[in-house]
Amino acid sequence: MSDTVEPTDERARRDAYSAPPGVRIERLPVERLDAIEPLWRALLEHLVDLDSVVPIRPPDESWPKRKANYTEYLEEPDSLLLVAVRAEAIVGYVMVHGQEWDEVWHTSPRFAEIETLSVAEGERGKGIGSALLDAAEAELERLGIDDIVIGVDSVNEAARLLYERRGFTVGYHLMHGRLSDRGKPRSNERPRPAGEATKVEP
Ligand SMILES: CC(C)(COP(=O)(O)OP(=O)(O)OC[C@H]1O[C@@H](n2cnc3c(N)ncnc32)[C@H](O)[C@@H]1OP(=O)(O)O)[C@@H](O)C(=O)NCCC(=O)NCCS
């Protein structure tokens, strides 16, 4: 992987990204982080619905820590928090964390991790997630960041396929074990810990 990014036809294509009709994409200032809390909760609920192998933390516990992490990420000059807005409502966001090179993976001097991509349930499948990724990638290219990593829950096949269609490939598996579960069934039948996030009906 090279340390510099040359302009390419692909880059020109991404610079010309367009959001679906009626949707605009813009940066969200750190002071307005609470505006994306519902979308963070929607992502957790989605993972509960998919029966994530690793239990999902209750949203009330999760959000304050997530918010603190986002605040820290946004101190990096090349981190990006982009939101999709329809009729003044935020309907999706992508949080990109710019980071210094890693001592194992030979990447560009700075690389980016897509920490979160979430679209409101009723707005999925309309091109908003793709538009957020297009906008983030165009901005990262402009910043000279060539390498991007994204963590995907192992049960989230739709998201993995979306990233694969965009040219991402699985480069790392994060394994999970729980010592107290050794020898017990490891499947959907496994009892869930008390307090795990549960789907909240609207
Ligand atoms: C994954 C997610 C961000 C994608 O955003 P989106 O706005 O729904 O996606 P788009 O409308 O841009 O669709 C992108 C592609 O994914 C496909 N897709 C999206 N959701 C899908 C689903 N649930 N099942 C199958 N395909 C799906 C679309 O068909 C489209 O395919 P194409 O590129 O070949 O046309 C959104 O569905 C979401 O928020 N899901 C729940 C949270 C989540 O899983 N986040 C990702 C965490 S890694």
The ligand as an SDF file (V2000), in Angstrom:
LIG
                    3D

 48 50  0  0  0  0  0  0  0  0999 V2000
  -26.3450   -1.2650    6.8400 C   0  0  0  0  0  0  0  0  0  0  0  0
  -26.9740    0.1000    6.6040 C   0  0  0  0  0  0  0  0  0  0  0  0
  -26.1320    1.1890    7.2560 C   0  0  0  0  0  0  0  0  0  0  0  0
  -26.9870    0.3470    5.0770 C   0  0  0  0  0  0  0  0  0  0  0  0
  -27.5880    1.5990    4.8480 O   0  0  0  0  0  0  0  0  0  0  0  0
  -28.8070    1.6900    3.8140 P   0  0  0  0  0  0  0  0  0  0  0  0
  -29.1420    3.1080    3.6460 O   0  0  0  0  0  0  0  0  0  0  0  0
  -29.8830    0.7710    4.2560 O   0  0  0  0  0  0  0  0  0  0  0  0
  -28.1020    1.0820    2.5260 O   0  0  0  0  0  0  0  0  0  0  0  0
  -28.3430    1.5170    1.0220 P   0  0  0  0  0  0  0  0  0  0  0  0
  -29.7930    1.8380    0.7820 O   0  0  0  0  0  0  0  0  0  0  0  0
  -27.3250    2.5170    0.6450 O   0  0  0  0  0  0  0  0  0  0  0  0
  -28.0660    0.1420    0.3300 O   0  0  0  0  0  0  0  0  0  0  0  0
  -26.7720   -0.2960    0.0860 C   0  0  0  0  0  0  0  0  0  0  0  0
  -26.8240   -1.6960   -0.4170 C   0  0  0  0  0  0  0  0  0  0  0  0
  -27.0850   -2.5810    0.6730 O   0  0  0  0  0  0  0  0  0  0  0  0
  -28.2160   -3.3650    0.4000 C   0  0  0  0  0  0  0  0  0  0  0  0
  -28.9250   -3.5120    1.6570 N   0  0  0  0  0  0  0  0  0  0  0  0
  -29.1460   -2.5890    2.5850 C   0  0  0  0  0  0  0  0  0  0  0  0
  -29.7980   -3.1070    3.6340 N   0  0  0  0  0  0  0  0  0  0  0  0
  -29.9800   -4.3900    3.3310 C   0  0  0  0  0  0  0  0  0  0  0  0
  -30.5920   -5.4630    4.0020 C   0  0  0  0  0  0  0  0  0  0  0  0
  -31.1590   -5.3150    5.2010 N   0  0  0  0  0  0  0  0  0  0  0  0
  -30.5950   -6.6660    3.4140 N   0  0  0  0  0  0  0  0  0  0  0  0
  -30.0350   -6.8210    2.1970 C   0  0  0  0  0  0  0  0  0  0  0  0
  -29.4330   -5.8440    1.5170 N   0  0  0  0  0  0  0  0  0  0  0  0
  -29.4240   -4.6530    2.0860 C   0  0  0  0  0  0  0  0  0  0  0  0
  -29.0010   -2.5860   -0.6350 C   0  0  0  0  0  0  0  0  0  0  0  0
  -29.7680   -3.4290   -1.4580 O   0  0  0  0  0  0  0  0  0  0  0  0
  -27.9080   -1.9260   -1.4460 C   0  0  0  0  0  0  0  0  0  0  0  0
  -27.3820   -2.8120   -2.3960 O   0  0  0  0  0  0  0  0  0  0  0  0
  -26.6550   -2.2510   -3.7130 P   0  0  0  0  0  0  0  0  0  0  0  0
  -25.4890   -1.4320   -3.2810 O   0  0  0  0  0  0  0  0  0  0  0  0
  -26.2590   -3.4700   -4.4580 O   0  0  0  0  0  0  0  0  0  0  0  0
  -27.7030   -1.4340   -4.4020 O   0  0  0  0  0  0  0  0  0  0  0  0
  -28.4310    0.1930    7.1450 C   0  0  0  0  0  0  0  0  0  0  0  0
  -29.2130   -0.8080    6.5120 O   0  0  0  0  0  0  0  0  0  0  0  0
  -28.5130    0.0570    8.6610 C   0  0  0  0  0  0  0  0  0  0  0  0
  -28.4570    1.0430    9.3720 O   0  0  0  0  0  0  0  0  0  0  0  0
  -28.6470   -1.1650    9.1420 N   0  0  0  0  0  0  0  0  0  0  0  0
  -28.7430   -1.3940   10.5910 C   0  0  0  0  0  0  0  0  0  0  0  0
  -27.4610   -1.0060   11.3090 C   0  0  0  0  0  0  0  0  0  0  0  0
  -26.2550   -1.6870   10.7210 C   0  0  0  0  0  0  0  0  0  0  0  0
  -26.2580   -2.8680   10.4390 O   0  0  0  0  0  0  0  0  0  0  0  0
  -25.1870   -0.8950   10.5340 N   0  0  0  0  0  0  0  0  0  0  0  0
  -23.9410   -1.3960   10.0150 C   0  0  0  0  0  0  0  0  0  0  0  0
  -23.0650   -1.7870   11.1510 C   0  0  0  0  0  0  0  0  0  0  0  0
  -21.5190   -2.4210   10.5490 S   0  0  0  0  0  0  0  0  0  0  0  0
  1  2  1  0
  2  3  1  0
  2  4  1  0
  2 36  1  0
  4  5  1  0
  5  6  1  0
  6  7  2  0
  6  8  1  0
  6  9  1  0
  9 10  1  0
 10 11  2  0
 10 12  1  0
 10 13  1  0
 13 14  1  0
 14 15  1  0
 15 16  1  0
 15 30  1  0
 16 17  1  0
 17 18  1  0
 17 28  1  0
 18 19  1  0
 18 27  1  0
 19 20  2  0
 20 21  1  0
 21 22  1  0
 21 27  2  0
 22 23  1  0
 22 24  2  0
 24 25  1  0
 25 26  2  0
 26 27  1  0
 28 29  1  0
 28 30  1  0
 30 31  1  0
 31 32  1  0
 32 33  2  0
 32 34  1  0
 32 35  1  0
 36 37  1  0
 36 38  1  0
 38 39  2  0
 38 40  1  0
 40 41  1  0
 41 42  1  0
 42 43  1  0
 43 44  2  0
 43 45  1  0
 45 46  1  0
 46 47  1  0
 47 48  1  0
M  END
$$$$
